Amino acid sequence: MSTAVAIAAEPSPRLSIIVSKGSLDMAYPGLILGNAARMSGVDVDLFFTFWGLDVVTEKKVDHLHVSTVGNPALPVPTMLGGLPGVEALATHQMKKGIEKLELPTIRELLQILADSGAKLWACQMAMDMFKLKKDELVPQVEGVLSAMDFIDRSKGAQIIFV
């Protein structure tokens, strides 16, 4: 007597990334993780909330800077980080390093992600709080979602908060 065994199809891997900070040094981690996941065949949703909206705001995406005040990883005392020119210097140094590694710009990474099938979403509450409209965002943003809608989209996904 033979017994049939039903084998459930393995669900496709999914990753949801919450991008909550808009400084240059905090924009890259979420975008690079999203790109690596897409290259590995993982479905990716990125949710830009609070200052993370700067990463996808048309007027700000090309002008992100390194945050020097209160950045514990910076080898500079916090007091010095607030001095005129320190933030510009740190940003310049990071951009130089990015260029040397031939990494894409933030704008290019957003396009790469969208072209690869990643879904980019803006947070409705943060959009309302900062009085932003959808047409002020880069065109790669698929739409604006509430936090609950994003959580619904993320069911079964691994969630990373950046």
Backbone torsions as a table, in degrees:
resi	resn	phi	psi	omega
1	MET	NA	127.3	-178.0
2	SER	-100.2	142.0	179.7
3	THR	-113.3	126.5	178.1
4	ALA	-80.1	135.7	178.7
5	VAL	-116.6	123.8	177.9
6	ALA	-85.0	126.9	177.9
7	ILE	-107.0	118.5	-179.7
8	ALA	-72.4	138.1	176.7
9	ALA	-66.6	136.1	177.8
10	GLU	-66.0	124.9	178.7
11	PRO	-65.1	146.0	179.7
12	SER	-67.9	139.9	-179.1
13	PRO	-65.5	144.8	-177.4
14	ARG	-135.9	146.9	179.4
15	LEU	-136.6	131.3	174.5
16	SER	-116.8	126.9	-178.1
17	ILE	-117.2	126.9	176.9
18	ILE	-101.2	116.9	179.5
19	VAL	-102.0	111.3	-173.0
20	SER	-113.0	-2.1	-178.2
21	LYS	-126.2	144.7	-174.0
22	GLY	-112.1	17.6	176.5
23	SER	-84.8	158.4	-177.6
24	LEU	-57.5	-42.8	-178.3
25	ASP	-70.4	-18.7	178.9
26	MET	-102.6	-12.6	178.0
27	ALA	-76.0	-41.8	-175.8
28	TYR	-60.9	-44.7	-175.9
29	PRO	-55.2	-49.0	-179.0
30	GLY	-65.2	-40.3	-179.1
31	LEU	-70.2	-39.8	178.5
32	ILE	-67.5	-41.7	176.3
33	LEU	-61.0	-42.9	178.6
34	GLY	-62.3	-42.3	179.4
35	ASN	-65.9	-43.5	178.3
36	ALA	-61.1	-41.1	179.0
37	ALA	-63.5	-45.1	178.9
38	ARG	-61.5	-40.1	179.1
39	MET	-65.0	-22.4	178.5
40	SER	-95.3	5.4	177.8
41	GLY	85.2	13.8	-179.6
42	VAL	-88.8	136.1	173.9
43	ASP	-72.5	134.9	-173.5
44	VAL	-129.7	134.0	168.9
45	ASP	-119.9	132.8	174.1
46	LEU	-116.1	131.6	-177.5
47	PHE	-118.0	115.3	-177.0
48	PHE	-98.5	117.8	-176.0
49	THR	-133.2	158.0	-177.7
50	PHE	46.8	-129.9	-174.9
51	TRP	-67.3	-16.2	175.2
52	GLY	-60.8	-21.2	175.9
53	LEU	-61.5	-25.8	177.9
54	ASP	-57.8	-31.9	-178.5
55	VAL	-64.3	-28.6	-177.6
56	VAL	-116.5	11.0	176.8
57	THR	-89.7	123.4	-173.5
58	GLU	-50.1	-44.5	-176.4
59	LYS	-74.3	-14.4	-174.2
60	LYS	-113.5	-23.0	-171.5
61	VAL	-55.5	-33.9	-178.3
62	ASP	-91.5	3.3	-175.0
63	HIS	-127.8	26.6	178.7
64	LEU	-70.3	149.1	-177.6
65	HIS	-132.0	165.8	176.5
66	VAL	-81.4	131.4	178.1
67	SER	-81.7	118.5	-177.0
68	THR	-100.2	-22.9	-179.2
69	VAL	-89.8	126.6	178.3
70	GLY	76.2	14.6	178.5
71	ASN	-96.0	101.6	-174.3
72	PRO	-66.8	-18.0	-179.2
73	ALA	-83.1	-15.5	-179.4
74	LEU	-75.4	130.9	-177.9
75	PRO	-79.8	41.6	-178.9
76	VAL	-134.4	135.6	176.4
77	PRO	-57.8	143.4	-178.0
78	THR	-51.7	-39.5	-178.9
79	MET	-60.9	-39.1	179.3
80	LEU	-71.9	-31.5	-179.7
81	GLY	-59.9	-24.8	-179.2
82	GLY	-88.0	-6.0	-179.6
83	LEU	-69.6	147.7	179.4
84	PRO	-55.6	132.8	175.8
85	GLY	91.7	-18.0	-177.2
86	VAL	-68.1	-43.9	178.9
87	GLU	-63.0	-42.5	178.7
88	ALA	-63.0	-40.0	179.0
89	LEU	-65.7	-46.2	179.3
90	ALA	-61.5	-41.6	178.7
91	THR	-64.1	-44.8	179.1
92	HIS	-59.3	-45.5	-179.2
93	GLN	-62.9	-41.8	179.8
94	MET	-66.8	-42.8	178.7
95	LYS	-62.9	-35.5	177.1
96	LYS	-63.9	-43.6	177.9
97	GLY	-64.7	-40.1	178.2
98	ILE	-62.8	-44.1	179.6
99	GLU	-64.7	-42.2	180.0
100	LYS	-60.9	-37.7	178.2
101	LEU	-80.7	-4.0	-178.5
102	GLU	58.7	38.0	175.4
103	LEU	-78.5	149.1	175.3
104	PRO	-67.6	156.4	173.0
105	THR	-69.4	170.3	177.2
106	ILE	-59.6	-46.6	179.9
107	ARG	-59.1	-43.3	179.1
108	GLU	-64.7	-40.6	178.3
109	LEU	-62.5	-39.7	177.5
110	LEU	-60.9	-40.8	179.1
111	GLN	-68.1	-42.1	177.9
112	ILE	-59.8	-45.0	179.2
113	LEU	-60.9	-48.9	-179.2
114	ALA	-62.1	-43.3	-179.8
115	ASP	-63.8	-29.3	-178.3
116	SER	-85.1	-4.6	177.7
117	GLY	104.0	-0.1	175.2
118	ALA	-66.5	148.4	178.6
119	LYS	-105.8	127.2	-179.9
120	LEU	-109.2	130.1	-176.3
121	TRP	-129.3	143.9	173.5
122	ALA	-102.5	148.6	-179.6
123	CYS	-82.0	124.3	-178.0
124	GLN	-60.0	-47.0	-177.4
125	MET	-62.2	-43.9	179.3
126	ALA	-66.3	-38.1	176.9
127	MET	-60.0	-45.5	179.0
128	ASP	-64.0	-43.9	-177.4
129	MET	-62.7	-40.5	-178.4
130	PHE	-93.7	7.2	178.1
131	LYS	53.7	45.4	177.7
132	LEU	-99.2	148.7	175.3
133	LYS	-110.9	154.2	-178.7
134	LYS	-54.4	-37.0	-177.3
135	ASP	-72.6	-4.3	175.6
136	GLU	-90.8	-2.6	-179.2
137	LEU	-96.6	161.0	175.9
138	VAL	-62.7	151.3	-175.0
139	PRO	-65.7	-15.4	-179.1
140	GLN	-73.3	-14.3	179.3
141	VAL	-72.7	120.1	-176.3
142	GLU	-66.6	-39.8	-177.1
143	GLY	-179.8	-173.8	-179.0
144	VAL	-116.6	127.9	-177.1
145	LEU	-125.3	151.1	169.5
146	SER	-75.8	163.6	177.5
147	ALA	-59.5	-38.8	179.3
148	MET	-64.2	-41.2	178.2
149	ASP	-62.8	-39.6	178.8
150	PHE	-66.0	-41.4	177.6
151	ILE	-61.4	-42.2	176.5
152	ASP	-59.6	-42.9	178.6
153	ARG	-64.8	-26.4	-173.6
154	SER	-91.2	2.3	-179.6
155	LYS	-56.4	128.0	178.8
156	GLY	84.0	-3.8	-179.2
157	ALA	-95.1	154.6	168.4
158	GLN	-76.9	136.0	-178.4
159	ILE	-114.0	130.5	177.7
160	ILE	-120.5	131.4	178.9
161	PHE	-108.0	119.6	180.0
162	VAL	-114.1	NA	NA
